[in-house]
């Protein structure tokens, strides 16, 4: 899915949430889909019969990440290394982190989700790019556990 389409879908899902819309159908030349808001706040997206749903474009081949404990993105969204544009990064390569420490943020649908470390150790790589779209299970921070 290209980034423009992703941003537009985020805007529509936020509109659903803000206006209390329970269901939304979208039909475009490239795809059609139906989104249903759940009471938990989650949005379920299903392709409509007879047409294809938007596909997620494969990420370009990246060099292999260093071995270590991977903290991966739990959702699709925009990756941020800092809490605000003028603030220092949560972590840098070489920093020691504790279990539960915030290492990044992933923004999805205007919600900023803190990403925390589930191990204690040293940051050995930050393969995600600040301000760029990340996918589910994409490595964000790699830690060498102690």
PENORHU-V972650 format. One record per backbone hydrogen bond with DSSP energy under -0.5 kcal/mol. CO is the residue of the C=O (numbers start at 0). NH is the residue of the N-H. Records with the same first field share a line. If there is no record, write none. Layout:
CO->NH  NH
This chain:
1->5
2->6
3->7
4->8
5->9
6->10
7->11
8->12
9->13
10->14
11->15
12->16
13->17
14->18
15->19  20
16->19
21->36
23->34
25->32
30->27
31->47
32->25
33->45
34->23
35->43
37->40
41->37
43->35
45->33
47->50
51->31
54->56
67->69
68->142
69->71
70->139  140
72->136
76->133
77->106
78->130
79->104
80->89
83->86
87->82
91->94
94->122
96->120
97->100
100->116
103->114
104->79
105->112
106->77
107->110
109->111
110->107  112
111->113
112->105
113->115
114->102  103
116->99
119->145
120->96
121->143
122->93
124->141
128->131
131->78
133->76
134->137
137->72
139->127
140->70
141->123  124
142->68  144
143->121
